[in-house]
Amino acid sequence: MQNIDHIDRALLRVLQRDSSLSQRALAEAVGLSQNACWKRLAQLRKCGLLGQYTLRLDPRSLGLGFTAFVMVRTRHHDHHWLARFRSIVLAIPNVVEFHRIAGDYDYLLKIVAHDMHGFDLVYRQMIEQIDLDTVTSHIVMEAIADNRELPI
């Protein structure tokens, strides 16, 4: 990160806002020639600052307007249990984020569903397949800031 300059930072900021820009538009946005822009992008990819390009879908438009954050505490911390738990959770398409965390709980999951019933089906699918100590769900009423840009 210490080897990037203000132009690289500008490229990263613009790409976070709209990664679909043409190389010409991107170059113009940061004041570079297309060739210089291409070289900088190649270097940012090479050093790992640019990952996979993806497109964010609108969950509500897809009927997935229900979001919950699920906190999980377990009594098990061995490699075998963790591998099985990861496998089970990652096989559930409604789990869109999955984090191992520090604190009172061990894992944090972000789950999207059509409604409370759909969430309950996901919840039951998870708890019926593996032994968990405590599961606490927090239902999202409003996403105030979702997927904000990284501060560069």
C-alpha positions as CSV (number, residue, x, y, z in Angstrom):
1,M,0.0,0.0,0.0
2,Q,2.9,2.4,0.7
3,N,4.0,2.3,-3.0
4,I,0.8,3.8,-4.4
5,D,0.5,7.4,-5.2
6,H,-2.3,9.9,-5.5
7,I,-3.2,8.8,-9.1
8,D,-3.4,5.1,-8.0
9,R,-5.7,6.2,-5.1
10,A,-7.8,8.2,-7.5
11,L,-8.1,5.2,-9.8
12,L,-9.2,3.0,-6.9
13,R,-11.8,5.5,-5.7
14,V,-13.3,5.8,-9.2
15,L,-13.3,2.1,-9.7
16,Q,-15.1,1.6,-6.3
17,R,-17.9,3.9,-7.5
18,D,-18.2,2.4,-11.0
19,S,-16.1,-0.5,-12.2
20,S,-18.0,-0.6,-15.5
21,L,-16.3,2.5,-16.8
22,S,-14.4,2.1,-20.1
23,Q,-10.7,2.4,-19.9
24,R,-11.0,5.7,-21.8
25,A,-13.5,7.1,-19.3
26,L,-11.4,5.9,-16.4
27,A,-8.3,7.5,-17.8
28,E,-10.1,10.8,-18.3
29,A,-11.5,10.7,-14.8
30,V,-8.0,10.6,-13.3
31,G,-6.2,12.7,-15.9
32,L,-4.1,9.9,-17.6
33,S,-3.7,8.6,-21.1
34,Q,-5.3,5.3,-21.9
35,N,-1.9,3.6,-22.1
36,A,-0.7,5.0,-18.8
37,C,-4.1,4.0,-17.2
38,W,-3.7,0.5,-18.5
39,K,-0.2,0.2,-17.1
40,R,-1.3,1.5,-13.7
41,L,-4.3,-1.0,-13.6
42,A,-2.0,-3.8,-14.5
43,Q,0.4,-2.9,-11.7
44,L,-2.5,-2.6,-9.2
45,R,-3.7,-6.0,-10.2
46,K,-0.2,-7.5,-9.9
47,C,0.2,-6.2,-6.4
48,G,-3.2,-7.5,-5.3
49,L,-5.0,-4.2,-4.8
50,L,-7.6,-5.0,-7.6
51,G,-9.5,-8.2,-7.1
52,Q,-12.3,-9.7,-9.2
53,Y,-14.7,-7.3,-10.9
54,T,-18.3,-8.1,-9.9
55,L,-21.7,-6.5,-10.2
56,R,-23.9,-5.7,-7.1
57,L,-27.4,-6.8,-7.5
58,D,-30.3,-5.1,-5.7
59,P,-31.6,-7.7,-3.2
60,R,-35.1,-6.0,-2.9
61,S,-35.5,-6.1,-6.7
62,L,-34.9,-9.8,-6.5
63,G,-37.4,-10.3,-3.7
64,L,-34.7,-10.6,-1.1
65,G,-35.8,-7.7,1.1
66,F,-35.3,-9.5,4.5
67,T,-31.8,-9.2,6.0
68,A,-30.6,-10.6,9.3
69,F,-27.2,-10.7,11.0
70,V,-26.8,-13.9,12.9
71,M,-24.3,-14.3,15.7
72,V,-23.1,-17.8,16.5
73,R,-21.3,-19.1,19.6
74,T,-19.9,-22.6,19.7
75,R,-18.4,-24.9,22.2
76,H,-16.3,-26.5,19.5
77,H,-13.1,-25.0,18.2
78,D,-11.3,-28.0,16.6
79,H,-10.3,-28.2,13.0
80,H,-12.7,-31.0,12.1
81,W,-15.8,-29.1,13.5
82,L,-14.7,-25.8,11.9
83,A,-14.3,-27.5,8.5
84,R,-17.7,-29.1,8.7
85,F,-19.3,-25.8,9.9
86,R,-17.8,-23.8,7.1
87,S,-18.9,-26.4,4.6
88,I,-22.5,-26.3,5.9
89,V,-22.7,-22.5,6.0
90,L,-21.1,-22.0,2.6
91,A,-23.5,-24.4,1.0
92,I,-26.4,-22.1,2.0
93,P,-26.8,-19.5,-0.8
94,N,-28.7,-17.1,1.4
95,V,-25.6,-16.6,3.6
96,V,-24.0,-13.6,1.7
97,E,-21.3,-12.9,4.4
98,F,-19.6,-15.2,6.8
99,H,-17.0,-14.0,9.3
100,R,-15.1,-15.5,12.2
101,I,-15.0,-12.8,14.9
102,A,-13.5,-12.0,18.3
103,G,-15.6,-11.2,21.4
104,D,-18.6,-12.9,23.0
105,Y,-19.5,-14.7,19.8
106,D,-17.4,-16.7,17.4
107,Y,-19.1,-16.1,14.0
108,L,-21.2,-13.5,12.3
109,L,-23.3,-14.3,9.2
110,K,-25.3,-12.0,7.0
111,I,-28.4,-13.7,5.6
112,V,-30.8,-12.5,3.0
113,A,-34.2,-14.0,2.4
114,H,-37.6,-13.2,0.9
115,D,-39.3,-12.8,4.3
116,M,-39.2,-14.1,7.9
117,H,-40.4,-17.6,6.8
118,G,-37.6,-17.8,4.3
119,F,-35.1,-16.7,7.0
120,D,-36.5,-19.3,9.4
121,L,-36.0,-22.0,6.7
122,V,-32.3,-21.0,6.4
123,Y,-31.9,-20.8,10.2
124,R,-33.4,-24.3,10.7
125,Q,-31.3,-25.7,7.9
126,M,-28.2,-24.5,9.7
127,I,-29.0,-25.5,13.3
128,E,-30.3,-28.9,12.3
129,Q,-27.0,-29.9,10.6
130,I,-24.5,-28.9,13.3
131,D,-24.3,-28.4,17.1
132,L,-24.2,-24.7,18.0
133,D,-24.1,-23.3,21.6
134,T,-25.9,-20.0,21.0
135,V,-27.5,-18.4,18.0
136,T,-28.7,-14.8,18.1
137,S,-30.4,-13.1,15.2
138,H,-30.6,-9.3,14.6
139,I,-33.2,-8.3,12.0
140,V,-32.3,-5.4,9.8
141,M,-35.0,-2.8,9.7
142,E,-33.1,-0.3,7.4
143,A,-29.8,-0.5,5.7
144,I,-28.4,3.0,6.3
145,A,-24.9,2.4,4.8
146,D,-24.5,-0.8,3.0
147,N,-21.3,-1.6,1.0
148,R,-19.6,1.7,1.5
149,E,-16.4,2.6,-0.4
150,L,-13.2,1.8,1.4
151,P,-11.3,4.9,2.6
152,I,-8.4,5.3,0.3
